[in-house]
Amino acid sequence: MKRRTDIDGARGPFVSTGHGLSRRHFLRAAGVALSLPMLESMQPVFGRGPATVLPGSDGVPRRMLAVCNNLGLLPDNFFPKASGRDYAPSPYLEILRDLRQDFTVFSGVSHPDVDGGHPADNCFLTAAPHPGRGGFRNTISLDQYIAERIGHLTRFPSLNLGVNVEQGARSLSWTSSGVMIPCEEKPSEVFAQLFMQGSAAERAQQVRSLDVGRSILDSLSDQARGLQGRVNGADRDRLDQYFTSVRELEKRMQMSKEWEAKPKPAVKAPVPLDPASPKEYMEKVRLMYDLARLAFETDSTRSIALLLDSVNSPAIDVEGTKITGGYHDLSHHGRSTDKLAQLRAIDEWHMRLIAGLATGLKSVREGDSNLLDRTMILYGSNLGNANTHVTTNLPTLLVGGGFRHGQHLGFDRERNYPLPNLFVSMLQRMGLETDRFASSTGTFRGLENV
């Protein structure tokens, strides 16, 4: 495994000490420091504790799927002209007309100080400011915030999925120390992870691997403790954070061993076939939506992030329309009639796929309700207009989740309302007691629970 060569820039976390460290001590310390992000990024891979149904705020399990299309939607076709409950649907929202009472559309919202154009997709779920600046360091994403707090209730604390993602450059999921969690892109591998049990020998090998991982953690902890008396105060704080992370990871690995003894849920769905080409973008999106529904239906996880990397997509296949240019090139349409027509066809298929996902969740009964009422689908983008790279007035939908929907909440499209407030309301709907997330100022105004 390749180690990261730098975490905090040119000054490594253990370099600036008052009395210096030997090369041997420094290398050992660096090994500890550089291992931590990799260890944290293992969090979504391992299942956590025993399957216990802890209640949400109203006594039922709640879930979240956050979807970012990093080239957004044509704003004139997405945003309704009037606000409130009596708004006339826009062309795109007309596709969702049968679900009108199941979603809220927002305008005039954005992440304060999240600028930089395309790099802002990494901040869609973190709201960390100024992603395009040198020295930028991300913060924890919404899905991982949820996973840290209720991930122990399910086999997988979270899933981080992607379509055509530029690996190593983009992800929606980030740890509390600002480390990117890579996306899973192959539907067949996600399906296997969720539902294919493996042989007894394979399960035993996984348990042995977990034991080896714990022994490595013990060794690293011993090395780090030897440094505590030789570093300055700031470095001691870093070490304390490291020890806390190690202890938490050891607990999760122990829970993973318990999950290895439990059978995975059985589903009737066949193993999906992985699309062979990035041109099959829409099919990839559909498959990821299907996997999200199955994961929620089996309560395998309650937190999923999905990045649709349209920037990294070619001329994609769209039923009924010949797409002649790469997705990114089309987004810089310059008001070209032909490019706008192709983009509209692409956007409309995104709306159809969201409608299919929501309808599928609504058809699944869970207790006295349905899965859509217990699942929040956040669909949006880091760009308000991909043609100009602006990161304000973000097209945003919230579908399901037990809110009083059927409305357009419109805010000032020049001086935007903070989108992180929506994250606070979503966290509270998950049953988490918090009144802040990132740059939020409170809960989202006008959004009420049923």
C-alpha positions as a Markdown table, in Angstrom:
| # | Residue | x | y | z |
|---|---|---|---|---|
| 1 | Met | 0.0 | 0.0 | 0.0 |
| 2 | Lys | 1.3 | 3.4 | -1.0 |
| 3 | Arg | 1.8 | 5.8 | 1.9 |
| 4 | Arg | 0.8 | 9.4 | 1.5 |
| 5 | Thr | 3.9 | 11.5 | 1.4 |
| 6 | Asp | 2.4 | 14.6 | 3.0 |
| 7 | Ile | -0.6 | 15.4 | 5.2 |
| 8 | Asp | -0.1 | 18.9 | 6.6 |
| 9 | Gly | 2.0 | 20.3 | 3.9 |
| 10 | Ala | 5.8 | 20.8 | 4.0 |
| 11 | Arg | 5.8 | 20.7 | 7.8 |
| 12 | Gly | 5.1 | 17.2 | 8.9 |
| 13 | Pro | 3.0 | 16.8 | 12.0 |
| 14 | Phe | 6.0 | 15.6 | 14.1 |
| 15 | Val | 8.8 | 17.7 | 12.7 |
| 16 | Ser | 8.6 | 21.0 | 14.6 |
| 17 | Thr | 9.8 | 20.1 | 18.0 |
| 18 | Gly | 11.8 | 22.2 | 20.4 |
| 19 | His | 14.6 | 19.7 | 20.8 |
| 20 | Gly | 14.6 | 17.7 | 17.5 |
| 21 | Leu | 14.1 | 14.0 | 16.8 |
| 22 | Ser | 16.5 | 11.5 | 15.3 |
| 23 | Arg | 15.9 | 10.3 | 11.8 |
| 24 | Arg | 14.9 | 6.9 | 13.2 |
| 25 | His | 12.4 | 8.4 | 15.5 |
| 26 | Phe | 11.1 | 10.7 | 12.8 |
| 27 | Leu | 10.5 | 7.9 | 10.3 |
| 28 | Arg | 8.8 | 5.8 | 12.9 |
| 29 | Ala | 6.6 | 8.8 | 13.9 |
| 30 | Ala | 5.9 | 9.5 | 10.3 |
| 31 | Gly | 4.7 | 6.0 | 9.8 |
| 32 | Val | 2.2 | 6.4 | 12.6 |
| 33 | Ala | 1.1 | 9.8 | 11.3 |
| 34 | Leu | 0.7 | 8.7 | 7.7 |
| 35 | Ser | -1.1 | 5.5 | 8.6 |
| 36 | Leu | -4.0 | 7.3 | 10.3 |
| 37 | Pro | -5.8 | 8.6 | 7.3 |
| 38 | Met | -5.6 | 5.2 | 5.7 |
| 39 | Leu | -7.0 | 3.6 | 8.8 |
| 40 | Glu | -9.9 | 6.1 | 8.9 |
| 41 | Ser | -10.7 | 5.5 | 5.3 |
| 42 | Met | -11.3 | 1.8 | 6.2 |
| 43 | Gln | -14.4 | 2.9 | 8.2 |
| 44 | Pro | -17.0 | 2.4 | 5.4 |
| 45 | Val | -15.5 | -1.0 | 4.4 |
| 46 | Phe | -16.0 | -2.8 | 7.7 |
| 47 | Gly | -19.4 | -3.6 | 9.1 |
| 48 | Arg | -20.0 | -2.4 | 12.6 |
| 49 | Gly | -21.8 | -3.7 | 15.7 |
| 50 | Pro | -24.7 | -6.0 | 16.3 |
| 51 | Ala | -27.9 | -5.3 | 14.3 |
| 52 | Thr | -29.9 | -3.3 | 16.7 |
| 53 | Val | -32.8 | -1.2 | 15.7 |
| 54 | Leu | -32.3 | 2.0 | 17.6 |
| 55 | Pro | -35.0 | 4.5 | 16.9 |
| 56 | Gly | -34.8 | 7.8 | 15.1 |
| 57 | Ser | -36.5 | 10.8 | 16.6 |
| 58 | Asp | -39.9 | 9.2 | 16.2 |
| 59 | Gly | -39.1 | 5.6 | 17.0 |
| 60 | Val | -38.4 | 4.3 | 13.4 |
| 61 | Pro | -35.1 | 3.8 | 11.5 |
| 62 | Arg | -34.3 | 6.6 | 9.1 |
| 63 | Arg | -32.0 | 6.6 | 6.1 |
| 64 | Met | -30.3 | 9.1 | 3.8 |
| 65 | Leu | -29.1 | 8.9 | 0.2 |
| 66 | Ala | -27.2 | 12.0 | -1.0 |
| 67 | Val | -26.7 | 12.4 | -4.8 |
| 68 | Cys | -24.5 | 15.0 | -6.4 |
| 69 | Asn | -24.5 | 15.5 | -10.2 |
| 70 | Asn | -21.4 | 17.7 | -10.5 |
| 71 | Leu | -22.6 | 19.4 | -13.7 |
| 72 | Gly | -26.0 | 20.3 | -12.3 |
| 73 | Leu | -29.1 | 21.0 | -14.3 |
| 74 | Leu | -30.2 | 23.7 | -16.6 |
| 75 | Pro | -31.6 | 26.2 | -14.1 |
| 76 | Asp | -34.3 | 27.7 | -16.3 |
| 77 | Asn | -35.9 | 24.3 | -16.8 |
| 78 | Phe | -35.5 | 23.3 | -13.1 |
| 79 | Phe | -36.6 | 26.1 | -10.9 |
| 80 | Pro | -40.3 | 27.0 | -10.6 |
| 81 | Lys | -41.1 | 30.6 | -11.1 |
| 82 | Ala | -43.4 | 30.9 | -8.0 |
| 83 | Ser | -42.7 | 29.8 | -4.4 |
| 84 | Gly | -45.0 | 28.1 | -1.9 |
| 85 | Arg | -47.4 | 25.2 | -2.2 |
| 86 | Asp | -49.3 | 26.4 | -5.3 |
| 87 | Tyr | -46.2 | 26.7 | -7.6 |
| 88 | Ala | -46.5 | 25.7 | -11.2 |
| 89 | Pro | -44.0 | 22.9 | -11.8 |
| 90 | Ser | -41.1 | 23.6 | -14.1 |
| 91 | Pro | -40.5 | 21.4 | -17.1 |
| 92 | Tyr | -38.2 | 19.1 | -15.1 |
| 93 | Leu | -40.4 | 18.9 | -12.1 |
| 94 | Glu | -43.4 | 18.1 | -14.3 |
| 95 | Ile | -41.6 | 14.7 | -14.8 |
| 96 | Leu | -42.1 | 14.2 | -11.0 |
| 97 | Arg | -45.7 | 15.3 | -11.0 |
| 98 | Asp | -47.0 | 12.0 | -9.5 |
| 99 | Leu | -44.6 | 12.5 | -6.5 |
| 100 | Arg | -45.4 | 16.2 | -5.9 |
| 101 | Gln | -46.4 | 15.6 | -2.3 |
| 102 | Asp | -43.3 | 13.6 | -1.7 |
| 103 | Phe | -40.6 | 16.3 | -2.4 |
| 104 | Thr | -39.6 | 19.8 | -1.8 |
| 105 | Val | -37.7 | 21.9 | -4.3 |
| 106 | Phe | -35.3 | 24.7 | -3.1 |
| 107 | Ser | -33.9 | 27.7 | -4.8 |
| 108 | Gly | -31.6 | 30.5 | -3.6 |
| 109 | Val | -29.5 | 28.1 | -1.5 |
| 110 | Ser | -25.8 | 27.4 | -1.5 |
| 111 | His | -22.8 | 26.6 | 0.8 |
| 112 | Pro | -21.4 | 29.9 | 2.2 |
| 113 | Asp | -17.8 | 30.5 | 0.9 |
| 114 | Val | -17.7 | 27.3 | -1.1 |
| 115 | Asp | -16.4 | 28.6 | -4.5 |
| 116 | Gly | -13.8 | 27.4 | -7.0 |
| 117 | Gly | -16.1 | 25.9 | -9.7 |
| 118 | His | -15.5 | 22.2 | -10.3 |
| 119 | Pro | -13.5 | 21.5 | -7.1 |
| 120 | Ala | -16.6 | 22.4 | -5.1 |
| 121 | Asp | -18.0 | 18.9 | -5.7 |
| 122 | Asn | -15.7 | 17.6 | -3.0 |
| 123 | Cys | -17.5 | 20.0 | -0.6 |
| 124 | Phe | -21.1 | 19.1 | -1.6 |
| 125 | Leu | -21.6 | 17.2 | 1.7 |
| 126 | Thr | -18.9 | 19.0 | 3.8 |
| 127 | Ala | -19.5 | 22.7 | 3.0 |
| 128 | Ala | -15.8 | 23.3 | 3.7 |
| 129 | Pro | -14.9 | 26.8 | 2.3 |
| 130 | His | -12.7 | 27.7 | -0.6 |
| 131 | Pro | -11.9 | 24.3 | -2.1 |
| 132 | Gly | -9.9 | 25.8 | -4.9 |
| 133 | Arg | -7.3 | 27.5 | -2.8 |
| 134 | Gly | -3.9 | 26.2 | -2.0 |
| 135 | Gly | -3.6 | 24.4 | 1.3 |
| 136 | Phe | -7.4 | 23.6 | 1.3 |
| 137 | Arg | -8.3 | 20.8 | 3.7 |
| 138 | Asn | -11.7 | 19.2 | 3.7 |
| 139 | Thr | -13.9 | 18.4 | 6.7 |
| 140 | Ile | -16.2 | 15.6 | 7.6 |
| 141 | Ser | -19.0 | 14.9 | 5.1 |
| 142 | Leu | -22.7 | 14.6 | 6.1 |
| 143 | Asp | -22.8 | 10.8 | 5.3 |
| 144 | Gln | -19.7 | 10.1 | 7.5 |
| 145 | Tyr | -21.1 | 12.3 | 10.3 |
| 146 | Ile | -24.1 | 10.0 | 10.2 |
| 147 | Ala | -22.0 | 6.9 | 10.0 |
| 148 | Glu | -19.9 | 7.8 | 13.0 |
| 149 | Arg | -23.0 | 8.1 | 15.1 |
| 150 | Ile | -25.4 | 5.4 | 14.0 |
| 151 | Gly | -23.3 | 3.3 | 11.7 |
| 152 | His | -23.0 | 0.6 | 14.4 |
| 153 | Leu | -26.7 | -0.2 | 13.9 |
| 154 | Thr | -26.0 | -1.8 | 10.5 |
| 155 | Arg | -23.5 | -4.1 | 8.8 |
| 156 | Phe | -22.1 | -1.2 | 6.8 |
| 157 | Pro | -21.8 | 2.2 | 8.5 |
| 158 | Ser | -22.0 | 3.8 | 5.1 |
| 159 | Leu | -21.6 | 3.3 | 1.4 |
| 160 | Asn | -19.8 | 5.7 | -0.9 |
| 161 | Leu | -20.7 | 5.1 | -4.5 |
| 162 | Gly | -19.8 | 6.7 | -7.8 |
| 163 | Val | -20.5 | 6.8 | -11.5 |
| 164 | Asn | -17.6 | 7.5 | -13.9 |
| 165 | Val | -15.6 | 9.1 | -11.0 |
| 166 | Glu | -12.1 | 10.4 | -11.5 |
| 167 | Gln | -10.6 | 8.3 | -8.7 |
| 168 | Gly | -8.3 | 10.2 | -6.3 |
| 169 | Ala | -9.6 | 13.6 | -7.4 |
| 170 | Arg | -13.3 | 13.4 | -6.4 |
| 171 | Ser | -15.5 | 12.0 | -3.7 |
| 172 | Leu | -18.5 | 13.0 | -1.7 |
| 173 | Ser | -17.2 | 11.2 | 1.4 |
| 174 | Trp | -14.6 | 12.6 | 3.7 |
| 175 | Thr | -13.4 | 11.6 | 7.2 |
| 176 | Ser | -13.3 | 13.8 | 10.2 |
| 177 | Ser | -9.6 | 14.4 | 9.5 |
| 178 | Gly | -10.4 | 15.5 | 6.0 |
| 179 | Val | -9.3 | 12.3 | 4.2 |
| 180 | Met | -11.0 | 11.4 | 1.0 |
| 181 | Ile | -12.9 | 8.0 | 0.9 |
| 182 | Pro | -12.7 | 6.5 | -2.6 |
| 183 | Cys | -16.0 | 5.7 | -4.4 |
| 184 | Glu | -17.1 | 2.2 | -5.2 |
| 185 | Glu | -18.0 | 2.2 | -8.9 |
| 186 | Lys | -18.7 | -1.4 | -9.9 |
| 187 | Pro | -22.3 | -2.4 | -9.2 |
| 188 | Ser | -21.4 | -6.1 | -9.1 |
| 189 | Glu | -18.8 | -5.6 | -6.4 |
| 190 | Val | -21.2 | -3.4 | -4.3 |
| 191 | Phe | -23.8 | -6.2 | -4.7 |
| 192 | Ala | -21.3 | -8.8 | -3.6 |
| 193 | Gln | -20.2 | -6.8 | -0.6 |
| 194 | Leu | -23.8 | -6.3 | 0.5 |
| 195 | Phe | -25.4 | -9.7 | -0.2 |
| 196 | Met | -22.9 | -12.5 | -1.1 |
| 197 | Gln | -21.8 | -14.4 | 2.0 |
| 198 | Gly | -18.6 | -16.1 | 0.9 |
| 199 | Ser | -17.4 | -19.5 | 2.0 |
| 200 | Ala | -16.6 | -20.5 | 5.6 |
| 201 | Ala | -12.9 | -20.4 | 4.7 |
| 202 | Glu | -13.2 | -16.9 | 3.2 |
| 203 | Arg | -15.0 | -15.7 | 6.3 |
| 204 | Ala | -12.3 | -17.2 | 8.5 |
| 205 | Gln | -9.7 | -15.5 | 6.5 |
| 206 | Gln | -11.5 | -12.2 | 6.9 |
| 207 | Val | -11.5 | -12.7 | 10.7 |
| 208 | Arg | -7.8 | -13.5 | 10.6 |
| 209 | Ser | -7.2 | -10.3 | 8.6 |
| 210 | Leu | -9.1 | -8.3 | 11.2 |
| 211 | Asp | -6.9 | -9.8 | 13.9 |
| 212 | Val | -3.8 | -8.9 | 12.0 |
| 213 | Gly | -5.1 | -5.4 | 11.6 |
| 214 | Arg | -5.6 | -5.1 | 15.3 |
| 215 | Ser | -2.1 | -6.3 | 16.0 |
| 216 | Ile | -0.7 | -3.7 | 13.6 |
| 217 | Leu | -2.7 | -1.1 | 15.4 |
| 218 | Asp | -1.2 | -2.3 | 18.7 |
| 219 | Ser | 2.3 | -1.9 | 17.3 |
| 220 | Leu | 1.7 | 1.5 | 15.9 |
| 221 | Ser | 0.2 | 2.6 | 19.2 |
| 222 | Asp | 3.3 | 1.4 | 21.1 |
| 223 | Gln | 5.5 | 3.4 | 18.7 |
| 224 | Ala | 3.4 | 6.5 | 19.1 |
| 225 | Arg | 3.4 | 6.4 | 22.9 |
| 226 | Gly | 7.2 | 6.4 | 22.8 |
| 227 | Leu | 7.1 | 9.8 | 21.1 |
| 228 | Gln | 4.8 | 11.5 | 23.6 |
| 229 | Gly | 7.7 | 12.8 | 25.7 |
| 230 | Arg | 9.7 | 14.0 | 22.7 |
| 231 | Val | 7.2 | 16.2 | 20.9 |
| 232 | Asn | 5.7 | 19.7 | 21.4 |
| 233 | Gly | 2.2 | 20.5 | 22.7 |
| 234 | Ala | 0.6 | 20.6 | 19.2 |
| 235 | Asp | 2.1 | 17.3 | 18.3 |
| 236 | Arg | 0.9 | 15.8 | 21.6 |
| 237 | Asp | -2.6 | 16.9 | 20.6 |
| 238 | Arg | -2.2 | 15.1 | 17.3 |
| 239 | Leu | -1.1 | 12.0 | 19.1 |
| 240 | Asp | -4.1 | 12.2 | 21.4 |
| 241 | Gln | -6.3 | 12.3 | 18.3 |
| 242 | Tyr | -4.5 | 9.4 | 16.9 |
| 243 | Phe | -5.0 | 7.3 | 20.0 |
| 244 | Thr | -8.7 | 8.1 | 20.1 |
| 245 | Ser | -9.0 | 7.1 | 16.4 |
| 246 | Val | -7.1 | 3.8 | 17.1 |
| 247 | Arg | -9.4 | 3.0 | 20.0 |
| 248 | Glu | -12.5 | 3.6 | 17.9 |
| 249 | Leu | -11.2 | 1.6 | 15.0 |
| 250 | Glu | -10.3 | -1.3 | 17.2 |
| 251 | Lys | -13.9 | -1.3 | 18.5 |
| 252 | Arg | -15.2 | -1.3 | 14.9 |
| 253 | Met | -12.9 | -4.1 | 13.9 |
| 254 | Gln | -14.2 | -6.2 | 16.9 |
| 255 | Met | -17.7 | -5.5 | 15.7 |
| 256 | Ser | -16.7 | -6.6 | 12.2 |
| 257 | Lys | -15.7 | -9.9 | 13.6 |
| 258 | Glu | -19.2 | -10.3 | 15.0 |
| 259 | Trp | -20.8 | -9.5 | 11.7 |
| 260 | Glu | -18.7 | -12.2 | 9.9 |
| 261 | Ala | -20.6 | -14.8 | 11.9 |
| 262 | Lys | -24.0 | -13.4 | 10.8 |
| 263 | Pro | -25.5 | -14.3 | 7.5 |
| 264 | Lys | -26.0 | -11.5 | 4.9 |
| 265 | Pro | -29.5 | -10.8 | 3.8 |
| 266 | Ala | -30.9 | -12.7 | 0.9 |
| 267 | Val | -32.4 | -10.8 | -2.0 |
| 268 | Lys | -34.2 | -11.9 | -5.1 |
| 269 | Ala | -32.4 | -9.5 | -7.4 |
| 270 | Pro | -29.7 | -11.0 | -9.6 |
| 271 | Val | -26.1 | -9.9 | -9.5 |
| 272 | Pro | -26.0 | -6.8 | -11.7 |
| 273 | Leu | -23.9 | -6.7 | -14.9 |
| 274 | Asp | -21.3 | -3.9 | -14.9 |
| 275 | Pro | -21.7 | -1.6 | -17.8 |
| 276 | Ala | -18.7 | -2.0 | -20.1 |
| 277 | Ser | -18.3 | 1.7 | -21.1 |
| 278 | Pro | -18.6 | 5.1 | -19.4 |
| 279 | Lys | -21.0 | 5.9 | -22.2 |
| 280 | Glu | -23.5 | 3.8 | -20.4 |
| 281 | Tyr | -23.7 | 6.5 | -17.8 |
| 282 | Met | -27.5 | 6.4 | -17.3 |
| 283 | Glu | -27.5 | 2.6 | -16.9 |
| 284 | Lys | -24.8 | 3.0 | -14.2 |
| 285 | Val | -26.9 | 5.6 | -12.4 |
| 286 | Arg | -30.0 | 3.3 | -12.5 |
| 287 | Leu | -28.0 | 0.4 | -11.1 |
| 288 | Met | -26.6 | 2.5 | -8.3 |
| 289 | Tyr | -30.1 | 3.6 | -7.4 |
| 290 | Asp | -31.3 | 0.0 | -7.4 |
| 291 | Leu | -28.4 | -1.0 | -5.1 |
| 292 | Ala | -29.2 | 1.9 | -2.7 |
| 293 | Arg | -32.9 | 0.7 | -2.5 |
| 294 | Leu | -31.8 | -2.8 | -1.8 |
| 295 | Ala | -29.3 | -1.7 | 0.8 |
| 296 | Phe | -32.0 | 0.3 | 2.6 |
| 297 | Glu | -34.7 | -2.4 | 2.2 |
| 298 | Thr | -32.4 | -4.9 | 3.9 |
| 299 | Asp | -31.2 | -2.3 | 6.5 |
| 300 | Ser | -27.6 | -3.0 | 5.4 |
| 301 | Thr | -26.8 | 0.7 | 5.9 |
| 302 | Arg | -28.5 | 3.9 | 6.6 |
| 303 | Ser | -26.1 | 6.3 | 4.9 |
| 304 | Ile | -25.2 | 6.4 | 1.2 |
| 305 | Ala | -23.4 | 9.0 | -0.8 |
| 306 | Leu | -23.4 | 8.9 | -4.6 |
| 307 | Leu | -21.3 | 11.1 | -6.9 |
| 308 | Leu | -22.3 | 11.3 | -10.5 |
| 309 | Asp | -19.1 | 12.5 | -12.1 |
| 310 | Ser | -20.5 | 14.1 | -15.2 |
| 311 | Val | -17.3 | 16.1 | -15.6 |
| 312 | Asn | -15.5 | 12.9 | -16.2 |
| 313 | Ser | -18.1 | 11.4 | -18.6 |
| 314 | Pro | -17.9 | 11.2 | -22.4 |
| 315 | Ala | -20.7 | 11.6 | -24.9 |
| 316 | Ile | -23.1 | 9.4 | -23.1 |
| 317 | Asp | -25.9 | 7.1 | -24.3 |
| 318 | Val | -29.3 | 8.7 | -23.8 |
| 319 | Glu | -32.4 | 6.9 | -25.0 |
| 320 | Gly | -34.2 | 8.8 | -27.7 |
| 321 | Thr | -31.5 | 11.4 | -28.2 |
| 322 | Lys | -28.2 | 11.4 | -30.1 |
| 323 | Ile | -25.6 | 12.9 | -27.8 |
| 324 | Thr | -22.7 | 14.2 | -29.9 |
| 325 | Gly | -20.5 | 15.9 | -27.3 |
| 326 | Gly | -18.9 | 15.0 | -24.0 |
| 327 | Tyr | -21.1 | 15.8 | -21.0 |
| 328 | His | -18.6 | 18.5 | -19.8 |
| 329 | Asp | -18.4 | 20.1 | -23.2 |
| 330 | Leu | -22.1 | 20.3 | -23.5 |
| 331 | Ser | -22.4 | 22.0 | -20.1 |
| 332 | His | -20.4 | 24.9 | -21.6 |
| 333 | His | -23.2 | 25.4 | -24.1 |
| 334 | Gly | -22.8 | 29.1 | -24.8 |
| 335 | Arg | -26.6 | 29.2 | -25.4 |
| 336 | Ser | -26.1 | 26.9 | -28.4 |
| 337 | Thr | -29.6 | 25.6 | -29.3 |
| 338 | Asp | -28.2 | 22.1 | -30.2 |
| 339 | Lys | -26.2 | 21.7 | -27.0 |
| 340 | Leu | -29.1 | 23.0 | -24.9 |
| 341 | Ala | -31.4 | 20.4 | -26.5 |
| 342 | Gln | -29.0 | 17.6 | -25.7 |
| 343 | Leu | -28.5 | 18.8 | -22.1 |
| 344 | Arg | -32.3 | 19.0 | -21.6 |
| 345 | Ala | -32.6 | 15.4 | -22.8 |
| 346 | Ile | -29.9 | 14.3 | -20.3 |
| 347 | Asp | -31.5 | 16.3 | -17.5 |
| 348 | Glu | -34.9 | 14.8 | -18.1 |
| 349 | Trp | -33.5 | 11.3 | -17.9 |
| 350 | His | -32.0 | 12.3 | -14.5 |
| 351 | Met | -35.4 | 13.3 | -13.4 |
| 352 | Arg | -36.9 | 10.0 | -14.7 |
| 353 | Leu | -34.4 | 8.0 | -12.8 |
| 354 | Ile | -35.0 | 9.9 | -9.6 |
| 355 | Ala | -38.8 | 9.3 | -10.1 |
| 356 | Gly | -38.1 | 5.6 | -10.5 |
| 357 | Leu | -36.0 | 5.5 | -7.4 |
| 358 | Ala | -38.6 | 7.3 | -5.3 |
| 359 | Thr | -41.5 | 5.2 | -6.7 |
| 360 | Gly | -39.5 | 2.0 | -5.9 |
| 361 | Leu | -38.9 | 3.1 | -2.3 |
| 362 | Lys | -42.5 | 4.1 | -1.9 |
| 363 | Ser | -43.6 | 0.6 | -3.0 |
| 364 | Val | -41.7 | -1.1 | -0.2 |
| 365 | Arg | -43.7 | -1.4 | 3.0 |
| 366 | Glu | -41.9 | -1.1 | 6.3 |
| 367 | Gly | -44.1 | -1.4 | 9.4 |
| 368 | Asp | -47.0 | 1.0 | 9.1 |
| 369 | Ser | -45.2 | 3.2 | 6.5 |
| 370 | Asn | -43.2 | 2.9 | 3.4 |
| 371 | Leu | -39.5 | 3.1 | 2.7 |
| 372 | Leu | -39.7 | 6.5 | 1.0 |
| 373 | Asp | -41.2 | 8.1 | 4.1 |
| 374 | Arg | -38.2 | 6.8 | 6.0 |
| 375 | Thr | -35.6 | 7.6 | 3.4 |
| 376 | Met | -34.3 | 11.1 | 2.7 |
| 377 | Ile | -33.1 | 11.5 | -0.9 |
| 378 | Leu | -31.0 | 14.7 | -1.3 |
| 379 | Tyr | -30.4 | 15.4 | -5.0 |
| 380 | Gly | -28.4 | 18.4 | -6.1 |
| 381 | Ser | -25.2 | 19.8 | -7.4 |
| 382 | Asn | -22.2 | 21.9 | -6.4 |
| 383 | Leu | -22.8 | 24.1 | -9.4 |
| 384 | Gly | -25.7 | 26.4 | -9.9 |
| 385 | Asn | -24.9 | 26.9 | -13.5 |
| 386 | Ala | -22.2 | 24.7 | -15.1 |
| 387 | Asn | -21.9 | 27.0 | -18.1 |
| 388 | Thr | -20.5 | 29.8 | -15.9 |
| 389 | His | -19.1 | 27.6 | -13.0 |
| 390 | Val | -21.1 | 29.5 | -10.4 |
| 391 | Thr | -21.5 | 27.8 | -7.0 |
| 392 | Thr | -24.6 | 29.7 | -5.9 |
| 393 | Asn | -28.4 | 29.1 | -6.4 |
| 394 | Leu | -27.8 | 25.4 | -6.3 |
| 395 | Pro | -30.6 | 23.2 | -7.8 |
| 396 | Thr | -31.7 | 21.1 | -4.9 |
| 397 | Leu | -34.4 | 18.5 | -4.2 |
| 398 | Leu | -35.3 | 16.7 | -1.0 |
| 399 | Val | -37.5 | 13.7 | -1.6 |
| 400 | Gly | -39.1 | 11.6 | 1.1 |
| 401 | Gly | -37.9 | 11.3 | 4.6 |
| 402 | Gly | -41.2 | 12.1 | 6.5 |
| 403 | Phe | -41.2 | 15.9 | 5.8 |
| 404 | Arg | -44.3 | 18.0 | 4.9 |
| 405 | His | -43.5 | 18.3 | 1.2 |
| 406 | Gly | -45.3 | 19.6 | -1.8 |
| 407 | Gln | -43.7 | 23.0 | -1.8 |
| 408 | His | -41.1 | 25.2 | -3.4 |
| 409 | Leu | -39.0 | 27.0 | -0.7 |
| 410 | Gly | -37.5 | 29.9 | -2.6 |
| 411 | Phe | -34.9 | 32.2 | -1.1 |
| 412 | Asp | -32.9 | 35.2 | -2.4 |
| 413 | Arg | -31.1 | 34.0 | -5.5 |
| 414 | Glu | -28.4 | 36.6 | -5.0 |
| 415 | Arg | -27.9 | 36.5 | -1.3 |
| 416 | Asn | -28.4 | 32.8 | -0.7 |
| 417 | Tyr | -29.8 | 31.0 | 2.3 |
| 418 | Pro | -27.3 | 28.5 | 3.8 |
| 419 | Leu | -27.8 | 25.0 | 2.4 |
| 420 | Pro | -26.0 | 23.5 | 5.5 |
| 421 | Asn | -29.2 | 24.4 | 7.4 |
| 422 | Leu | -30.9 | 21.6 | 5.4 |
| 423 | Phe | -28.2 | 19.2 | 6.6 |
| 424 | Val | -29.0 | 20.1 | 10.3 |
| 425 | Ser | -32.7 | 19.4 | 9.6 |
| 426 | Met | -31.8 | 16.1 | 8.0 |
| 427 | Leu | -29.5 | 15.1 | 10.9 |
| 428 | Gln | -32.3 | 15.8 | 13.4 |
| 429 | Arg | -34.7 | 13.8 | 11.2 |
| 430 | Met | -32.2 | 10.9 | 11.5 |
| 431 | Gly | -32.6 | 11.2 | 15.3 |
| 432 | Leu | -29.3 | 12.9 | 15.9 |
| 433 | Glu | -29.2 | 15.7 | 18.5 |
| 434 | Thr | -27.4 | 18.5 | 16.9 |
| 435 | Asp | -28.1 | 22.1 | 16.0 |
| 436 | Arg | -25.0 | 22.8 | 13.8 |
| 437 | Phe | -23.2 | 21.4 | 10.9 |
| 438 | Ala | -20.4 | 23.2 | 9.0 |
| 439 | Ser | -21.5 | 26.7 | 8.3 |
| 440 | Ser | -25.1 | 26.3 | 9.3 |
| 441 | Thr | -27.0 | 28.8 | 11.3 |
| 442 | Gly | -29.8 | 26.5 | 12.5 |
| 443 | Thr | -32.4 | 24.3 | 11.0 |
| 444 | Phe | -33.9 | 24.9 | 7.6 |
| 445 | Arg | -36.6 | 27.5 | 7.6 |
| 446 | Gly | -40.0 | 26.4 | 6.3 |
| 447 | Leu | -39.2 | 22.6 | 6.4 |
| 448 | Glu | -41.4 | 20.7 | 8.8 |
| 449 | Asn | -41.8 | 17.1 | 9.8 |
| 450 | Val | -45.0 | 15.3 | 9.1 |
